[in-house]
Amino acid sequence: MYNKYLERLTKTCTVMLACFSVFLVDAAEQSSSWWSPGDDRVFPRFSEYQNASGRFGIINTAGPIDTSKHPFFAAKGPNGRACVTCHQPSDAMSLSVSTIQQRWRDTKGTDPLFAAIDGSNCPSLPQGKPESHSLLLEKGLIRIAMPWPPRPFNGKPIDPEFSIEVVRDPTGCNLDPEWGIDSPSSAISVFRRPRPVINIAHLMELPHGVPPFNNFFFNDAMPLPKGPDTGLTVPQQLMADGRGLTPKFQATDAALTHLQLFDALSDDDLEEIEAFERQIYGAQSFDNLAGDLTSPESPPGLGPQALVISPKARLGNNPLNKIFGEFSMWASTADESQEVQQDKVKAFKASVARGSEIFREVRFYISDVGMYNDKGLGNPFKRSCGSGCHNTLSMGMDLSPGFMDLGLNNFPWQNRRNDLPLFKITCRDDVLPQSFLGREIYTHDPGRALITGKCTDVGATMTQQLRGLAARAPYFAGGAAANLRELVDFYDRRFNIGYTEQEKADLVNFMRTL
Amino acid sequence: MRVYSPSTTLRIAIIIWTCLTSGKILANEHTAFVTCPIARDIGPQSDVCFIAEYNGKTYGLFDPNGYNRPMLKHKVMVEGEVIDGEMICGATRIKGVLSVMREEVSPECNQILPDDGSVQTKNNNLFLRMPEEHRQRAFKLMAQVADNPEASLQEAIYDPAPFPPVKPPYVRQKLNLHYPFNSKRSSGPELRKLLYLIHYAKFSGGHFVVKSYQGATRLDNGEVMEEKSGMAEERADMFAELLTELGINKKDYSIEVQPESVAATGVGDWKNRRISVELNPAE
């Protein structure tokens, strides 16, 4: 018992000290949440950033660092960008569309974020006009130019199993003579959200407790790939299409493309970037209704400290872990009573507790998901959000790991998107078709298939961690959901779940506290 | 040994032939057929299970090799032995293997039966499948959660214990890895056995002799389905890659490919879709 109180006291003191240090160290930072490359600022041990639902907190376990010359924060390339440009601390180390729009207003579109190369719909468009940057301004999307045919991966040449045709090209980039599929550099332009560079230590841990899939890729039962820089097996959780296997590999790729660096980053720079990414943990730390999410009375899985103490890459879909830990302390026994309805805080907390239960307990038919139902799980696979694709303790990504086509990119399930390019994929007769769509697939983003060249991979992308959601709307790789309610609505429609209005509200409230 | 007269033998053969051609499968008899799987809902807290209707009877489909479950929108090949009296998914169990026919999409296979309460579900609590020591720790942590909620973030699912060291005398090891029809994906449990074999070789040294086969299946209706040409070679290539990735040098294994499908007999044909591995320890 004594130990328990001591632990609580320690935790409370740590948080208080951390908060105090924010006032000491972060006074300047709080006045402006935007980090420009080369800002002479200190990245503190603990910091918080305002968002519409409350505050996002970051614990930097290595202690304060001077960012003025740090390679994550310093402009490295000719376009004036740094890693931090698209991985803003205020936005859970991703980039929200509200921040992007604010930055456009503040700089009249001159910030390096809006660089022609990928901060516009296509470099050939007239720059500086909002319509040329519409995908970034409205959906938070960065242009990714993928080589076609796919570049050899892990040294193995790729013979694509399909041909690709541009059906619709609203940005003009896929048919552009300089940047398109028929250009000398032959590239497919897809548009994706920057993934949050936070809690990377969790993403880089090989899965535990799922033998032999701690070292094997579930889909083909072959060994997981090895990082080219380390020679060690890696879990592939880092990027949407799995092309960057390690933080260094990802940073190298990003520097050459997004930063337009002519030469690769130095080994020292890469070391520093990886160390930084592995030492920062983040989660929503304060909610406007629920208050301090790090207090001892709050569910233990909330707040950034939970990510520091939580074991990494463990299955959380069990009666103890419940994915994000215990929420029953917020459950209300009289949640429908008039009295509770008048108490907004109690009602909100009860809603969050119900949301956590719906997330992990309410099963539905997960059906026709390419690269998921067909990896041996069966079709349909009747699981909940938490016991299905978001099963990792404290993080909520798919432990296995899971590339999958949820219908976010491919017809007929995707939200209709006239702003994105549309491709027609035709698979060869001698290969396995996409399991549920066959050999002719219409897609806004071929996803993993642009890396592997496999027909079965068309439209598949890696599931995301669920931390810091309130700080980084819109959601999904293509920015299809403007807010958490739209995200829930997509799943409700896609899988015909039939959530009630109350259940939807509970799920939204639960997710905004993560 | 009992000897039957030629006329009795003929009569038995006729009975068997009649049963086979009329589609009636006797208990403990081998069967093989391709059909649409049917998903059956068995309650809000359970995954669905799968059945198949074939020649007027309903069979419960069980996937013994880990994750290779049937899929709606695809037909399933069922090969095995009818186990009378043993029920699964509310129907007679066929003990054998399942292969999802992934080459083509079959939209007509799309039936889900609603839960009618007739199938009792097992407890899905993951902890009940764990070793006793791990289970006890998990239950102890669960008991602590009310007083110490942080216990809910502690590790509950553990990595299995590493393989123990292997001591001499080292003896020849054999392993068969079986594959679904037209597939080169190994099952999780068989991969674990392969990992043990590689672990064994680290102590014993020696050479792996690998043989890759492809097969054919004689269905109950007399049709023979052959795996696609080159399947044995595809399996061999993938297996070689697997061994290399697992740290086995090329000089330490040899792979032989049997490109012709092993002839189908209608009894246990699935066993021909395999890779056989033999580890001959160093002298």
Chai-1 contact restraints between the chains, C-beta under 6 A:
chainA,res_idxA,chainB,res_idxB,connection_type,confidence,min_distance_angstrom,max_distance_angstrom,comment,restraint_id
A,K4,B,N148,contact,1.0,0.0,6.0,A-B,restraint_1
A,H208,B,D159,contact,1.0,0.0,6.0,A-B,restraint_2
A,G209,B,I157,contact,1.0,0.0,6.0,A-B,restraint_3
A,G209,B,Y158,contact,1.0,0.0,6.0,A-B,restraint_4
A,G209,B,D159,contact,1.0,0.0,6.0,A-B,restraint_5
A,P211,B,P160,contact,1.0,0.0,6.0,A-B,restraint_6
A,P212,B,G188,contact,1.0,0.0,6.0,A-B,restraint_7
A,P212,B,L191,contact,1.0,0.0,6.0,A-B,restraint_8
A,P212,B,R192,contact,1.0,0.0,6.0,A-B,restraint_9
A,P212,B,L195,contact,1.0,0.0,6.0,A-B,restraint_10
A,D220,B,R185,contact,1.0,0.0,6.0,A-B,restraint_11
A,A221,B,R185,contact,1.0,0.0,6.0,A-B,restraint_12
A,A221,B,S186,contact,1.0,0.0,6.0,A-B,restraint_13
A,A221,B,L191,contact,1.0,0.0,6.0,A-B,restraint_14
A,P223,B,E245,contact,1.0,0.0,6.0,A-B,restraint_15
A,P300,B,P149,contact,1.0,0.0,6.0,A-B,restraint_16
A,P300,B,E150,contact,1.0,0.0,6.0,A-B,restraint_17
A,P300,B,L153,contact,1.0,0.0,6.0,A-B,restraint_18
A,S310,B,L153,contact,1.0,0.0,6.0,A-B,restraint_19
A,P311,B,E155,contact,1.0,0.0,6.0,A-B,restraint_20
A,R314,B,E155,contact,1.0,0.0,6.0,A-B,restraint_21
A,R314,B,I157,contact,1.0,0.0,6.0,A-B,restraint_22
A,L315,B,I157,contact,1.0,0.0,6.0,A-B,restraint_23
A,N318,B,L126,contact,1.0,0.0,6.0,A-B,restraint_24
A,N318,B,A156,contact,1.0,0.0,6.0,A-B,restraint_25
A,L320,B,A138,contact,1.0,0.0,6.0,A-B,restraint_26
A,L320,B,L141,contact,1.0,0.0,6.0,A-B,restraint_27
A,L320,B,M142,contact,1.0,0.0,6.0,A-B,restraint_28
A,L320,B,S152,contact,1.0,0.0,6.0,A-B,restraint_29
A,L320,B,A156,contact,1.0,0.0,6.0,A-B,restraint_30
A,N321,B,A156,contact,1.0,0.0,6.0,A-B,restraint_31
A,G325,B,S152,contact,1.0,0.0,6.0,A-B,restraint_32
A,G325,B,L153,contact,1.0,0.0,6.0,A-B,restraint_33
A,E326,B,V145,contact,1.0,0.0,6.0,A-B,restraint_34
A,E326,B,P149,contact,1.0,0.0,6.0,A-B,restraint_35
A,E326,B,S152,contact,1.0,0.0,6.0,A-B,restraint_36
A,N373,B,M71,contact,1.0,0.0,6.0,A-B,restraint_37
A,G376,B,Y67,contact,1.0,0.0,6.0,A-B,restraint_38
A,G376,B,N68,contact,1.0,0.0,6.0,A-B,restraint_39
A,G378,B,R69,contact,1.0,0.0,6.0,A-B,restraint_40
A,G378,B,P70,contact,1.0,0.0,6.0,A-B,restraint_41
A,N379,B,M71,contact,1.0,0.0,6.0,A-B,restraint_42
A,N379,B,L72,contact,1.0,0.0,6.0,A-B,restraint_43
A,K382,B,D47,contact,1.0,0.0,6.0,A-B,restraint_44
A,K382,B,V48,contact,1.0,0.0,6.0,A-B,restraint_45
A,L432,B,R102,contact,1.0,0.0,6.0,A-B,restraint_46
A,F436,B,K73,contact,1.0,0.0,6.0,A-B,restraint_47
A,G438,B,V105,contact,1.0,0.0,6.0,A-B,restraint_48
